Amino acid sequence: MVVVKAYSKRDVTQSLREQGERLEEIRQKLYRSSHPNVLPFMWITETQRAAFLVRPYVHSSLRERMMARPFLTTVEKKWLTYQLLNALSQCHRAGIVHGDIKSNNVLVTSWNWLVITDFIGLKPTHLPEDNPADLSFFFDDDYDRRCYVAPERFYDPKTPQASRPRGESQPAMDIFSAGCVVAELFLDGASLFQISNLLSYRKGEYDPAPALAKLDDVPIRDMVASMICLTPSSRPTVSALMAPSNASVFPPYFEHLQDLAWRSVGSLDPDECINLISKGHETLINDLGGFDSTEAGGGGGSGGGGAASGEGKGVDGEQRCAGLVHVLVLVTSSMRSVRSPSSKLEALGFIEWASMYVDDEIIMQRLVPYVCAIVSDDNESSLVRGSSIHTLAAMLSHVRSIPLSDQQIFPQYLLPALAGAATDETAEFVRVAYASSLGSLAQTAQRFLDVGHERRLSQVGKGSGGRGEEGAGEGGAGDEVGQQGYDAELAILQEAFVGLASNLLSGTSSCVKRTLLSDVLRLCRLLGRERTNNSLLPLIITVLNDRSDWELRLAFFQSLVGVAAFVGRESLEHFILPCIAQALTDMHDLVVEGALASLASLTEMGLFSRQASIQAAKASLPLLVHPGCYMNLGVVGFQSTLAKQVSFCRPVCGTVSIPDSDSFPLSWASPMPTFTWHPLSGLI
């Protein structure tokens, strides 16, 4: 794709040949050597009424990017500033002055690579100060009266023609314009100069210091102040601004990052780029300046400055590396164009690793949308989609500080986006991955809800503080309303997760069901005891109906203890204990052994009543004469545990007579087939 810019002639007799030759000269100079941050016009053509300039298309300008979500972090703003100065350095070394640096002429790619374009070739260098029409025509693209033009480019029209400024644009003019762009970037889109106050500044009647004071980053503020100095000779050169001594503004690793980013997008295809980054991730944090010491993890969203963090850690004490956001942006951008599923798997692995060291806002605003898009893409391979679900659950588990705007992310975004993965019978691996991550997602959803509720209550408390009894009454009413809102939001979450569990357990895949059972307790904690008893427990018990899959029945008893302890004694004795008793006569020995192990664990926890314990003991005693020693040991283990818990083991043991060993067939000396044992055990 290309962009065609049309320059309308004011007079049909006007010739733009000289300006066209100038633009062609600029293009030739910049293409002779590598200038990665400069994007000149590819060709120019002229008609009777207009001139047309063609250049490659770039998605957004810097002005558009700074106003769009996800908002740039502080370290990203510094990275873009570094690239802007680097672009000017590339131009000035080639003997070229841009002449029209402004946020609309600074373009930014999806991976935060910056280029400058639209050189001044067709525009005048000097302008009359009393005629804003020329300024608007040549330099004000969106008519918002922002001004980036250096003050020395204006002249008093009353000045004699011979005394008016002449000549080409000077590098100091670009420095001034760049200073205005940097200030706008760190002021979140607010301009440093309008046309009127720039003309006043030229005359010494306006002081930009109050506007600069809004810049929280002191080194950036000092740099911008020097760049917009009224005297051109007092402005620093680009080389001085980018000198190693200026490390308080630009981290030293920016030079390494420039090489990495340019090599990744300039000479490598997306698959090679991801492979290069993922292989070097072990040393990446050191390459990016190590863990933060004086700067927070780059968070700050739309804010101009990042909060300081002297420990270089997040709110939970974990280490943070602000520079990782640059590499993550590069990886997520490259993921769209990779050809090999293995490359996407490498990218997902890198994202999961990096999510431990970046701010929560980076995870929520930058990473989660990309990973969700992969899960929802039916054209993606099942292996990649399933791995994306694992990555998503792992990333969300690292989030501790949840913005108010993201507290409804589960019911309003994540669960609807992932709904297709739970019902897609054609992609078993995706459903298995979803089942294995459902417990983690449920736990995270509960935490998001709790944190959001606490923050809302704290805000209500602050709002009613200091009002005496009246304020206390309002606070109590606010607490009641807040609790009602919490209960309503919790009910929505519970309903959604019950629906997901129902979809996964009602399918035909035993592997999906076994995987869900392995981590069902965390799902129970989200649902609560009542909802678990009414909705989830009946769903779980239905897996015992599958008589063809003994592994599924065994998985039920392996996960049973935690669920039984959670639902309480009443549900245990009325619903779960009959299932255990039935399993003691199962056709597969390992299922029986699993049932005995669950009986022993539940007895040790003291969850059975006296009567239930007697019933369980009676049901298990015949297995003492089972030919398998492991079964005998299971019964003995259960009875021993029961003996420690109650004092009525002797009467119970006397309720079943054990036949004499001589009456057993000789074949019982060795394990026998289960189908033979069951009829005989009924005669004992």
C-alpha positions as CSV (number, residue, x, y, z in Angstrom):
1,M,0.0,0.0,0.0
2,V,1.1,3.6,-0.7
3,V,0.0,7.0,0.3
4,V,-0.5,9.7,-2.3
5,K,-0.2,13.3,-1.1
6,A,-1.6,16.0,-3.4
7,Y,-0.3,19.5,-3.3
8,S,-2.7,21.9,-5.0
9,K,-1.1,24.8,-6.9
10,R,-2.3,28.3,-6.1
11,D,-1.6,29.4,-9.7
12,V,-1.8,27.1,-12.7
13,T,1.2,28.9,-14.1
14,Q,3.3,27.9,-11.1
15,S,6.1,25.4,-11.7
16,L,7.3,23.0,-9.1
17,R,10.2,21.6,-11.0
18,E,12.8,23.1,-8.7
19,Q,11.0,21.7,-5.6
20,G,10.6,18.3,-7.3
21,E,14.3,18.2,-8.1
22,R,15.0,19.0,-4.5
23,L,12.8,16.1,-3.3
24,E,14.5,13.8,-5.7
25,E,17.9,14.9,-4.4
26,I,16.7,14.1,-0.9
27,R,15.5,10.7,-1.9
28,Q,18.8,9.9,-3.7
29,K,20.9,10.9,-0.6
30,L,18.9,8.9,1.8
31,Y,18.8,5.8,-0.3
32,R,22.6,5.7,-0.8
33,S,23.1,4.3,2.7
34,S,21.0,2.8,5.5
35,H,18.6,5.3,7.0
36,P,16.2,3.0,8.9
37,N,14.2,5.8,10.6
38,V,13.7,7.9,7.4
39,L,10.9,7.4,4.9
40,P,11.3,9.7,1.9
41,F,8.9,10.0,-1.1
42,M,9.4,7.2,-3.7
43,W,8.5,9.4,-6.6
44,I,6.9,12.8,-7.5
45,T,4.8,13.8,-10.5
46,E,3.4,17.2,-11.5
47,T,0.3,18.1,-13.5
48,Q,-1.0,21.5,-14.5
49,R,-3.0,21.9,-11.3
50,A,-1.2,19.8,-8.6
51,A,1.8,17.8,-7.6
52,F,1.5,14.3,-6.3
53,L,4.0,12.7,-3.9
54,V,4.0,8.9,-3.3
55,R,5.4,7.1,-0.3
56,P,4.9,3.7,1.5
57,Y,1.9,3.4,3.8
58,V,2.4,3.3,7.6
59,H,-0.5,2.6,9.8
60,S,-0.5,5.5,12.1
61,S,1.2,8.8,12.9
62,L,2.7,9.6,16.2
63,R,-0.2,11.8,17.1
64,E,-2.7,9.1,16.3
65,R,-0.6,6.5,18.3
66,M,-0.3,8.6,21.4
67,M,-4.1,9.0,21.6
68,A,-4.9,5.4,20.9
69,R,-5.2,2.4,23.3
70,P,-3.2,0.7,24.6
71,F,-1.6,4.0,25.8
72,L,2.2,4.3,25.5
73,T,4.2,3.7,28.7
74,T,6.9,6.0,29.8
75,V,9.7,3.8,28.5
76,E,8.0,3.5,25.2
77,K,7.8,7.3,24.9
78,K,11.5,7.5,25.6
79,W,12.1,4.8,23.0
80,L,10.2,6.8,20.4
81,T,12.0,10.0,21.3
82,Y,15.3,8.2,20.9
83,Q,14.3,7.0,17.4
84,L,13.1,10.5,16.5
85,L,16.5,12.0,17.4
86,N,18.2,9.1,15.6
87,A,16.1,9.9,12.5
88,L,17.2,13.5,12.6
89,S,20.8,12.4,13.1
90,Q,20.5,10.3,9.9
91,C,19.2,13.2,8.0
92,H,21.7,15.8,9.3
93,R,24.6,13.5,8.6
94,A,23.4,13.2,5.0
95,G,23.2,17.0,4.8
96,I,19.4,17.1,4.8
97,V,17.2,19.2,7.0
98,H,13.7,18.0,7.3
99,G,12.0,21.3,7.8
100,D,8.6,20.1,8.9
101,I,8.9,17.9,11.9
102,K,5.6,17.5,13.6
103,S,3.6,14.7,15.2
104,N,1.7,14.1,11.9
105,N,4.9,13.6,10.0
106,V,6.3,11.2,12.5
107,L,5.0,7.7,11.7
108,V,4.9,4.7,14.0
109,T,4.5,1.0,13.0
110,S,2.7,-1.6,15.0
111,W,6.0,-2.7,16.5
112,N,6.8,0.9,17.6
113,W,9.3,1.5,14.9
114,L,9.5,5.3,14.1
115,V,10.1,7.0,10.8
116,I,9.9,10.6,9.7
117,T,8.5,11.5,6.3
118,D,7.1,14.4,4.2
119,F,10.2,16.5,3.8
120,I,10.0,20.2,3.3
121,G,10.8,20.2,-0.5
122,L,7.5,21.9,-1.6
123,K,7.2,24.3,1.4
124,P,8.8,27.6,2.2
125,T,11.5,28.0,4.8
126,H,10.5,31.5,6.0
127,L,7.0,32.8,6.7
128,P,5.5,36.3,7.4
129,E,4.4,36.6,11.0
130,D,1.3,38.6,10.1
131,N,-0.2,36.1,7.6
132,P,-1.3,32.9,9.3
133,A,-2.8,31.7,6.0
134,D,0.6,30.6,4.7
135,L,1.3,28.8,7.9
136,S,-2.0,27.0,7.9
137,F,-1.7,26.2,4.2
138,F,1.7,24.6,4.4
139,F,2.2,23.4,8.0
140,D,-1.2,23.0,9.7
141,D,-2.6,19.6,8.5
142,D,-5.6,19.3,10.8
143,Y,-6.4,22.9,11.5
144,D,-6.0,22.6,15.2
145,R,-3.6,25.6,15.4
146,R,-0.7,23.6,16.8
147,C,2.6,25.0,15.8
148,Y,6.0,23.3,15.6
149,V,7.8,25.9,13.4
150,A,11.0,27.4,14.8
151,P,10.5,31.1,15.8
152,E,13.5,32.2,13.6
153,R,11.6,31.1,10.5
154,F,9.1,34.0,10.9
155,Y,9.9,37.5,9.8
156,D,8.3,40.9,10.1
157,P,6.8,41.8,6.7
158,K,7.7,45.4,7.4
159,T,11.4,44.5,7.2
160,P,12.9,45.5,3.9
161,Q,13.2,42.8,1.3
162,A,17.0,42.9,1.5
163,S,17.0,42.3,5.2
164,R,14.6,39.5,5.3
165,P,16.0,36.0,6.3
166,R,17.0,33.9,3.3
167,G,18.6,30.5,2.8
168,E,17.8,27.0,3.5
169,S,16.5,25.4,6.6
170,Q,19.1,24.8,9.4
171,P,19.5,21.8,11.7
172,A,18.6,24.0,14.7
173,M,15.1,24.4,13.2
174,D,14.6,20.7,13.3
175,I,15.8,20.5,16.9
176,F,13.1,23.1,17.9
177,S,10.4,21.2,16.1
178,A,11.5,17.9,17.6
179,G,11.4,19.4,21.1
180,C,7.8,20.4,20.5
181,V,6.9,16.9,19.4
182,V,8.7,15.3,22.4
183,A,6.8,17.6,24.7
184,E,3.5,16.7,23.0
185,L,4.4,13.0,23.4
186,F,5.0,13.3,27.1
187,L,2.1,15.7,27.7
188,D,-0.3,13.0,26.3
189,G,-1.2,15.0,23.1
190,A,-1.3,18.5,24.6
191,S,0.7,20.9,22.4
192,L,3.5,23.1,23.7
193,F,2.8,26.0,21.3
194,Q,-0.2,27.4,19.5
195,I,0.4,29.8,16.7
196,S,-0.4,32.8,18.8
197,N,1.8,32.0,21.8
198,L,4.6,30.9,19.5
199,L,4.7,34.3,17.9
200,S,4.6,35.8,21.4
201,Y,7.5,33.5,22.4
202,R,9.4,34.8,19.4
203,K,9.0,38.3,20.8
204,G,9.9,37.3,24.4
205,E,6.3,37.8,25.5
206,Y,5.5,34.2,26.3
207,D,7.1,31.8,28.7
208,P,6.6,28.0,28.1
209,A,7.9,27.1,31.5
210,P,4.5,26.5,33.1
211,A,3.6,24.1,30.3
212,L,7.0,22.3,30.7
213,A,6.4,22.0,34.4
214,K,3.7,19.5,33.6
215,L,6.4,17.1,32.4
216,D,6.9,14.8,35.4
217,D,10.2,13.3,34.0
218,V,12.8,15.9,35.0
219,P,15.6,14.8,32.5
220,I,13.0,14.9,29.7
221,R,11.8,18.3,30.8
222,D,15.4,19.7,30.9
223,M,16.1,18.2,27.4
224,V,12.9,19.7,25.9
225,A,13.7,23.1,27.5
226,S,17.1,23.1,25.8
227,M,15.7,22.0,22.5
228,I,13.1,24.9,22.3
229,C,15.6,27.6,23.3
230,L,14.8,30.8,21.6
231,T,18.3,31.3,20.4
232,P,19.1,28.8,17.6
233,S,22.8,28.6,18.5
234,S,22.0,27.7,22.1
235,R,20.1,24.6,21.1
236,P,22.0,21.3,21.4
237,T,22.9,19.2,18.4
238,V,21.4,15.8,17.8
239,S,24.7,14.1,18.6
240,A,24.8,16.0,22.0
241,L,21.3,14.9,22.8
242,M,22.1,11.3,22.1
243,A,25.5,11.2,23.8
244,P,26.2,8.4,26.3
245,S,26.5,11.1,29.0
246,N,22.8,11.6,28.5
247,A,21.9,8.2,30.1
248,S,19.5,9.8,32.5
249,V,17.2,10.4,29.5
250,F,17.8,7.3,27.4
251,P,18.8,3.9,28.9
252,P,22.0,2.6,27.5
253,Y,20.3,-0.5,26.1
254,F,18.5,1.6,23.5
255,E,21.4,1.3,21.1
256,H,21.3,-2.5,21.4
257,L,17.5,-2.4,21.0
258,Q,17.8,-0.3,17.8
259,D,20.0,-3.0,16.3
260,L,17.8,-5.8,17.4
261,A,14.6,-4.2,16.2
262,W,16.0,-3.2,12.8
263,R,17.6,-6.6,12.2
264,S,14.4,-8.3,13.2
265,V,12.1,-6.4,10.8
266,G,14.7,-5.4,8.2
267,S,16.5,-8.6,7.3
268,L,14.5,-11.4,9.0
269,D,11.1,-12.8,8.3
270,P,8.6,-13.1,11.2
271,D,9.5,-16.7,11.9
272,E,13.2,-16.0,12.1
273,C,12.5,-12.9,14.2
274,I,10.6,-14.9,16.8
275,N,13.1,-17.7,16.8
276,L,16.0,-15.2,17.4
277,I,14.2,-13.6,20.3
278,S,13.0,-16.8,22.0
279,K,16.4,-18.4,21.8
280,G,18.1,-15.4,23.5
281,H,15.5,-14.8,26.2
282,E,17.8,-16.1,29.0
283,T,20.2,-13.2,28.5
284,L,17.5,-10.7,27.3
285,I,16.9,-9.0,30.7
286,N,20.6,-8.3,31.1
287,D,20.7,-6.9,27.5
288,L,17.8,-4.7,28.4
289,G,19.5,-3.1,31.4
290,G,18.5,-5.7,34.1
291,F,15.7,-5.3,36.5
292,D,14.4,-1.9,37.3
293,S,16.1,0.1,40.0
294,T,15.0,3.8,39.5
295,E,12.1,3.4,37.2
296,A,8.8,1.4,37.5
297,G,8.0,-1.2,35.0
298,G,7.0,1.4,32.4
299,G,3.4,1.4,33.5
300,G,1.5,4.6,33.6
301,G,-0.9,4.0,30.8
302,S,-1.7,7.4,29.4
303,G,0.2,9.2,32.1
304,G,3.2,11.1,31.1
305,G,5.6,9.8,33.7
306,G,6.1,6.5,35.4
307,A,6.0,6.2,39.2
308,A,9.4,5.6,40.7
309,S,10.1,2.2,42.2
310,G,13.3,2.2,44.2
311,E,13.2,-1.6,44.6
312,G,12.6,-2.3,40.9
313,K,9.6,-4.5,41.8
314,G,5.9,-4.6,41.4
315,V,3.3,-4.2,44.1
316,D,3.7,-7.9,45.0
317,G,7.5,-7.7,45.4
318,E,8.2,-9.4,42.1
319,Q,11.0,-8.1,39.9
320,R,10.1,-6.0,36.8
321,C,12.0,-5.2,33.6
322,A,10.6,-2.1,31.8
323,G,12.5,-2.8,28.6
324,L,10.7,-6.1,28.0
325,V,7.7,-4.2,26.6
326,H,9.7,-3.3,23.5
327,V,10.5,-6.9,22.7
328,L,6.9,-8.0,23.5
329,V,5.5,-5.5,21.1
330,L,7.9,-6.8,18.4
331,V,6.9,-10.4,19.1
332,T,3.1,-9.8,19.1
333,S,3.4,-7.8,15.9
334,S,5.4,-10.6,14.2
335,M,2.9,-13.3,15.4
336,R,0.4,-12.1,12.9
337,S,2.6,-13.0,9.9
338,V,4.4,-16.2,10.9
339,R,3.9,-19.2,8.7
340,S,4.9,-22.1,11.0
341,P,2.8,-23.2,14.1
342,S,6.1,-23.9,15.9
343,S,7.0,-20.2,15.6
344,K,3.7,-19.3,17.3
345,L,4.4,-21.8,20.0
346,E,7.8,-20.2,20.6
347,A,6.1,-16.8,20.7
348,L,3.5,-18.0,23.2
349,G,6.3,-19.5,25.4
350,F,8.2,-16.2,25.3
351,I,5.0,-14.2,26.2
352,E,4.3,-16.5,29.1
353,W,7.9,-16.1,30.4
354,A,8.0,-12.3,29.9
355,S,4.6,-11.8,31.6
356,M,6.3,-12.6,35.0
357,Y,8.5,-9.5,34.6
358,V,6.2,-6.8,33.1
359,D,3.6,-4.6,34.7
360,D,0.0,-5.8,35.0
361,E,-1.2,-3.1,32.6
362,I,1.1,-4.5,29.9
363,I,-0.4,-7.9,30.4
364,M,-4.0,-6.7,30.4
365,Q,-3.7,-4.2,27.5
366,R,-1.0,-5.6,25.3
367,L,-0.9,-9.4,25.7
368,V,-4.3,-10.7,26.6
369,P,-6.0,-9.4,23.4
370,Y,-3.4,-11.0,21.2
371,V,-3.7,-14.4,22.9
372,C,-7.5,-14.3,23.0
373,A,-7.5,-13.6,19.3
374,I,-5.5,-16.8,18.7
375,V,-7.8,-18.9,20.8
376,S,-10.9,-17.6,18.9
377,D,-9.3,-18.2,15.5
378,D,-10.9,-21.3,14.1
379,N,-8.4,-21.4,11.3
380,E,-5.5,-21.7,13.7
381,S,-4.1,-25.2,14.5
382,S,-5.5,-26.9,17.6
383,L,-2.0,-27.1,19.1
384,V,-1.5,-23.4,19.0
385,R,-5.0,-22.6,20.2
386,G,-4.6,-25.0,23.2
387,S,-1.2,-23.5,24.1
388,S,-2.8,-20.1,23.9
389,I,-5.3,-21.0,26.6
390,H,-2.4,-22.3,28.9
391,T,-0.5,-19.0,28.2
392,L,-3.6,-16.9,28.9
393,A,-4.3,-18.6,32.2
394,A,-0.6,-18.3,33.3
395,M,-0.5,-14.6,32.4
396,L,-3.7,-13.7,34.2
397,S,-2.4,-15.5,37.3
398,H,0.5,-13.0,37.5
399,V,-1.8,-10.0,37.5
400,R,-2.1,-8.4,41.0
401,S,-3.1,-4.8,40.4
402,I,-6.3,-4.7,38.4
403,P,-7.5,-1.4,36.9
404,L,-11.1,-0.6,37.5
405,S,-11.7,-0.6,33.7
406,D,-10.6,-4.3,33.6
407,Q,-12.5,-5.7,36.5
408,Q,-15.3,-7.0,34.3
409,I,-12.9,-8.6,31.8
410,F,-14.0,-12.2,32.6
411,P,-17.8,-11.9,32.1
412,Q,-17.7,-9.2,29.4
413,Y,-14.7,-10.2,27.3
414,L,-12.7,-13.3,28.2
415,L,-15.4,-15.9,28.7
416,P,-17.4,-14.9,25.6
417,A,-14.2,-14.9,23.6
418,L,-13.3,-18.4,24.8
419,A,-16.8,-19.8,24.6
420,G,-16.2,-21.5,21.3
421,A,-13.2,-23.5,22.7
422,A,-15.4,-25.3,25.2
423,T,-17.9,-26.6,22.5
424,D,-15.7,-27.4,19.6
425,E,-15.8,-31.2,19.5
426,T,-13.5,-31.3,16.5
427,A,-10.6,-29.8,18.4
428,E,-10.1,-32.1,21.4
429,F,-6.7,-30.7,22.3
430,V,-8.2,-27.2,22.7
431,R,-10.9,-28.6,25.0
432,V,-8.4,-30.5,27.0
433,A,-6.3,-27.3,27.4
434,Y,-9.4,-25.4,28.4
435,A,-10.4,-28.1,30.9
436,S,-6.9,-28.0,32.5
437,S,-6.9,-24.2,32.8
438,L,-10.5,-23.9,34.0
439,G,-9.5,-24.1,37.7
440,S,-6.8,-21.5,37.3
441,L,-9.2,-19.2,35.3
442,A,-11.9,-19.6,38.0
443,Q,-9.4,-18.7,40.8
444,T,-8.2,-15.7,38.9
445,A,-11.8,-14.5,38.1
446,Q,-12.6,-14.8,41.8
447,R,-9.5,-12.7,42.7
448,F,-10.4,-10.1,40.1
449,L,-13.9,-9.8,41.6
450,D,-12.6,-9.6,45.2
451,V,-10.0,-6.9,44.4
452,G,-12.5,-4.9,42.5
453,H,-15.0,-5.1,45.3
454,E,-12.4,-4.0,47.8
455,R,-11.3,-1.0,45.7
456,R,-14.9,0.1,45.3
457,L,-15.5,-0.1,49.0
458,S,-12.4,1.9,49.7
459,Q,-13.5,4.6,47.3
460,V,-16.9,4.7,49.0
461,G,-15.2,4.9,52.4
462,K,-13.0,7.8,51.2
463,G,-16.0,9.6,49.8
464,S,-18.0,9.4,53.1
465,G,-15.0,10.0,55.4
466,G,-15.1,13.0,57.7
467,R,-19.0,13.4,57.6
468,G,-19.7,12.3,61.2
469,E,-22.8,10.2,61.9
470,E,-24.4,11.2,58.6
471,G,-21.4,10.0,56.7
472,A,-21.3,6.8,58.7
473,G,-24.9,6.1,57.8
474,E,-24.2,6.7,54.1
475,G,-21.2,4.5,54.3
476,G,-23.3,1.7,55.8
477,A,-25.8,2.0,53.0
478,G,-23.0,2.1,50.5
479,D,-21.6,-1.2,51.9
480,E,-25.0,-2.9,51.6
481,V,-25.3,-1.7,48.0
482,G,-21.7,-2.8,47.3
483,Q,-22.4,-6.3,48.7
484,Q,-25.5,-6.6,46.5
485,G,-23.4,-5.6,43.5
486,Y,-20.8,-8.1,44.5
487,D,-23.3,-10.9,44.9
488,A,-24.8,-10.1,41.5
489,E,-21.4,-10.1,39.8
490,L,-20.4,-13.3,41.5
491,A,-23.7,-15.0,40.4
492,I,-22.9,-14.1,36.8
493,L,-19.4,-15.6,37.1
494,Q,-20.7,-18.7,38.7
495,E,-23.4,-19.2,36.0
496,A,-20.7,-18.8,33.3
497,F,-18.3,-21.3,34.8
498,V,-21.1,-23.8,35.4
499,G,-22.0,-23.5,31.8
500,L,-18.4,-24.1,30.7
501,A,-18.1,-27.1,33.0
502,S,-21.3,-28.5,31.7
503,N,-20.1,-28.2,28.1
504,L,-16.8,-29.9,28.9
505,L,-18.3,-32.7,30.9
506,S,-21.2,-33.4,28.5
507,G,-18.9,-34.1,25.6
508,T,-17.8,-37.4,24.3
509,S,-14.1,-37.0,25.2
510,S,-13.0,-38.9,28.3
511,C,-9.7,-37.1,28.2
512,V,-11.4,-33.7,28.6
513,K,-13.4,-35.0,31.5
514,R,-10.4,-36.5,33.3
515,T,-8.5,-33.3,32.9
516,L,-11.3,-31.2,34.3
517,L,-11.6,-33.5,37.3
518,S,-7.9,-33.2,38.1
519,D,-8.4,-29.5,39.1
520,V,-12.0,-29.2,39.9
521,L,-11.6,-28.0,43.5
522,R,-10.6,-24.5,42.5
523,L,-13.7,-24.4,40.4
524,C,-15.7,-25.4,43.5
525,R,-14.3,-22.6,45.5
526,L,-15.6,-20.0,43.0
527,L,-19.0,-21.6,42.9
528,G,-19.4,-21.9,46.7
529,R,-20.9,-24.8,48.6
530,E,-24.5,-24.3,47.6
531,R,-23.8,-23.8,43.9
532,T,-21.4,-26.8,43.9
533,N,-24.0,-29.1,45.5
534,N,-26.8,-27.9,43.2
535,S,-25.0,-27.6,39.9
536,L,-21.5,-29.0,39.7
537,L,-21.6,-32.1,41.9
538,P,-24.4,-33.8,39.8
539,L,-22.4,-33.1,36.7
540,I,-19.3,-34.6,38.2
541,I,-21.1,-37.8,39.3
542,T,-22.3,-38.4,35.8
543,V,-18.8,-39.4,34.7
544,L,-19.4,-42.7,36.6
545,N,-22.0,-43.7,34.1
546,D,-19.3,-44.3,31.5
547,R,-18.6,-48.0,32.1
548,S,-16.2,-48.3,29.2
549,D,-13.6,-46.0,30.6
550,W,-12.1,-47.1,33.9
551,E,-9.5,-44.3,33.9
552,L,-12.3,-41.8,34.0
553,R,-13.9,-43.5,37.0
554,L,-10.6,-43.6,38.7
555,A,-10.0,-39.9,38.0
556,F,-13.3,-39.3,39.8
557,F,-12.1,-41.0,43.0
558,Q,-8.7,-39.3,42.8
559,S,-10.3,-35.9,42.8
560,L,-13.1,-36.9,45.2
561,V,-11.5,-36.1,48.5
562,G,-11.2,-32.3,48.0
563,V,-14.7,-32.0,46.6
564,A,-16.2,-34.1,49.4
565,A,-14.6,-32.0,52.0
566,F,-15.9,-28.9,50.3
567,V,-19.5,-29.9,49.9
568,G,-19.9,-31.1,53.5
569,R,-21.0,-34.2,55.4
570,E,-24.7,-34.1,54.2
571,S,-23.8,-34.2,50.5
572,L,-21.0,-36.7,51.2
573,E,-23.2,-39.2,52.9
574,H,-26.3,-38.8,50.6
575,F,-24.6,-38.6,47.2
576,I,-20.9,-39.4,47.3
577,L,-20.8,-42.4,49.7
578,P,-23.3,-44.5,47.6
579,C,-21.0,-43.8,44.6
580,I,-18.0,-45.1,46.6
581,A,-19.9,-48.2,47.8
582,Q,-20.9,-49.0,44.2
583,A,-17.3,-48.6,43.1
584,L,-16.1,-51.2,45.6
585,T,-17.7,-53.8,43.2
586,D,-16.3,-52.2,40.1
587,M,-15.1,-54.5,37.4
588,H,-11.6,-52.9,37.4
589,D,-9.4,-53.3,40.4
590,L,-7.7,-49.9,40.1
591,V,-11.1,-48.2,40.4
592,V,-11.8,-50.2,43.5
593,E,-8.4,-49.3,44.9
594,G,-9.1,-45.7,44.2
595,A,-12.4,-45.9,46.0
596,L,-10.7,-47.5,49.1
597,A,-8.1,-44.7,49.1
598,S,-10.7,-42.0,49.0
599,L,-12.6,-43.8,51.9
600,A,-9.4,-43.8,54.0
601,S,-8.7,-40.1,53.3
602,L,-12.3,-39.0,54.1
603,T,-12.3,-41.1,57.2
604,E,-9.0,-39.6,58.3
605,M,-10.5,-36.1,57.9
606,G,-13.4,-37.1,60.1
607,L,-16.1,-36.4,57.6
608,F,-18.2,-39.5,58.1
609,S,-20.8,-40.0,60.8
610,R,-20.8,-43.1,63.0
611,Q,-23.5,-44.8,60.9
612,A,-21.8,-43.9,57.6
613,S,-18.5,-45.3,58.9
614,I,-20.2,-48.6,59.8
615,Q,-21.7,-48.9,56.4
616,A,-18.4,-48.1,54.7
617,A,-16.6,-50.7,56.9
618,K,-19.2,-53.4,56.1
619,A,-18.9,-52.7,52.4
620,S,-15.1,-52.9,52.3
621,L,-14.5,-56.0,54.5
622,P,-15.2,-58.6,51.9
623,L,-12.3,-57.3,49.9
624,L,-10.0,-58.6,52.6
625,V,-10.1,-62.0,50.9
626,H,-9.5,-60.5,47.4
627,P,-6.6,-62.4,45.8
628,G,-4.8,-59.2,45.1
629,C,-2.5,-58.1,47.9
630,Y,-2.7,-54.5,46.9
631,M,-6.5,-54.7,47.5
632,N,-6.0,-56.3,50.9
633,L,-3.6,-53.5,51.8
634,G,-6.2,-50.9,50.7
635,V,-8.8,-52.4,53.0
636,V,-6.4,-52.7,55.9
637,G,-5.3,-49.1,55.4
638,F,-8.9,-47.9,55.5
639,Q,-9.8,-50.1,58.5
640,S,-6.7,-48.9,60.4
641,T,-7.6,-45.3,59.7
642,L,-11.2,-46.0,60.9
643,A,-9.9,-47.6,64.1
644,K,-8.0,-44.5,64.9
645,Q,-11.1,-42.4,64.5
646,V,-13.8,-44.5,66.2
647,S,-14.0,-47.0,69.1
648,F,-16.3,-49.6,67.6
649,C,-14.0,-51.5,65.3
650,R,-14.5,-54.9,67.0
651,P,-18.3,-55.1,66.5
652,V,-17.9,-54.0,62.9
653,C,-15.2,-56.6,62.3
654,G,-17.5,-59.3,63.7
655,T,-20.3,-58.6,61.3
656,V,-18.6,-60.5,58.4
657,S,-17.3,-64.0,58.7
658,I,-14.0,-64.7,56.9
659,P,-13.9,-68.3,55.3
660,D,-11.2,-70.7,56.2
661,S,-8.3,-70.6,53.7
662,D,-8.7,-74.3,52.9
663,S,-12.1,-73.6,51.4
664,F,-10.7,-71.3,48.7
665,P,-9.9,-72.8,45.3
666,L,-6.2,-73.3,44.6
667,S,-6.3,-70.7,41.8
668,W,-7.0,-68.0,44.4
669,A,-3.4,-68.2,45.5
670,S,-2.6,-66.0,42.5
671,P,-4.6,-63.0,41.2
672,M,-7.7,-64.0,39.4
673,P,-9.7,-62.2,36.7
674,T,-12.2,-59.7,38.1
675,F,-15.1,-61.3,36.3
676,T,-14.4,-64.5,38.3
677,W,-13.9,-62.7,41.6
678,H,-17.2,-60.8,41.7
679,P,-19.5,-63.8,41.7
680,L,-17.4,-65.7,44.3
681,S,-17.1,-62.7,46.6
682,G,-20.8,-62.5,46.8
683,L,-20.8,-66.0,48.4
684,I,-18.4,-65.1,51.2
